Amino acid sequence: MAWALKLPLTDEVIESGLVQDFDASLSGIGQELGAGAYSMSDVLALPIFKQEESNLPPDNENKILPFQYVLCAATSPAIKLHDETLTYLNQGQSYEIRMLDNRKIGELPEITSKMVKSILRVVFHDRRLQYTEHQQLEGWRWNRPGDRILDLDIPMSVGMIDPRANPTQLNTVEFLWDPSKRTSVFIQVHCISTEFTMRKHGGEKGVPFRIQIDTFKENDSIEYTEHQHSASCQVKVFKPKGADRKQKTDREKMEKRAPQEREKYQSSYETTILTECSPWPEVTYVSNSPSPSFISTHTTFPVVVNGSPSEPEPVVPVVVENLLPTATPQDALQWLHRNRFSTFSRLFTNFSGADLLKLTREDVIQICGPADGIRLFNAMKGRVVRPRLTVYVCQESQQAREQQQQKHENGDSPNNTFFVYHAIYLEDLTAAELTEKIAQLFNISPRQINQIFKQGPTGIHVLVSDEMIQNFQDEVCFVLDTMKDDTSDGYHIILK
């Protein structure tokens, strides 16, 4: 703001005023600071500053942050000062996210008067669940057919253009918007945090999610592929009205704490600001032609229905990737990106697979820090976690059935019949996981399997539930039989 002097002032008057101001500014020097003195360290410890430091990629000192995203939902008051904020959401409720243009005048003119594309995702906050995201989402799809994890409330949204939701990506939506105009998108999250928690003793603690927005601008080919900005926040999703009850409980819990204890926790804010983070990697869960620098393991088996092989739906095998010593520096960088270590790609630009694998655990921790260093070291060594339950299954062919029946008719012993079993490794111990693993084993779509039954006493068919699987003995063996479903094109699996 410009100020205009109404009265002409002499040089002596101006000089006298400056001297008085300078003397006044020196008046406090030398005095002992009291307990209530202003402390910059206390200010820097506030959550708003710690939050900005947490997820920023390197070399961001001079980086322009063109956009800001604000989720219109209150943060929890029960979060410690140095921890990331946590926001509670109700399942299926519409929440506004304001898309704000954060540029100064003249900055980034290449996106002025142009559209940008934002991809909005709901992903797992927990690294362990991120590694098995594809399996987790497929299990959710199996339990909730036809539903989506994330939806846009289009009638309530403002300024959003060309919204799209890929049917195969239940947790992702995308849209175009003009930064120069008011834009607010309303989202609905349909999954709840406890759906991805193991059922043990009841009252399970729900897993946190991340809402992440990645924004891209046009390239020379008029495709939105040039990354511009990414930001995210941590949320938990409850059943309808559950978020309101949880927020109230946290607030009452904090009010009961002593004032000194309350100072260790963040204040609750009416809105949640998404903090800058690394772009979400475009992880390819399936691939027909994996890189030769990675190990690809998959096996396909024909499905026998009523004694004759059926035509399975074409599915692409899942690829398991491990870093090999033969990986070139370019292959090693791709591996880092695929395993969500893109933050350190610049540090390892010239490292081959052999170079990375020669690093000791202490070396990686010193380079990347304790949390990411341990995670990167374990990922490079490809440590295998022992499954919680191993099940052996085989499918009896029509030829084996006929041979066994003929031996029974001739009075011969049927014990010489040869069966080949395949191992199924279960982590979640759910019927959905067993269905998916059987479908993968025999190269069919999980949608072709309607129900799984276990043959019980006197030949009855008992529906396989999560509780039944949790009571299976380890390394139990089953012979699979199939039965056509009269009401659909699917099949029932019978475990004998």
Disulfide bonds with the S-S distance in Angstrom:
none
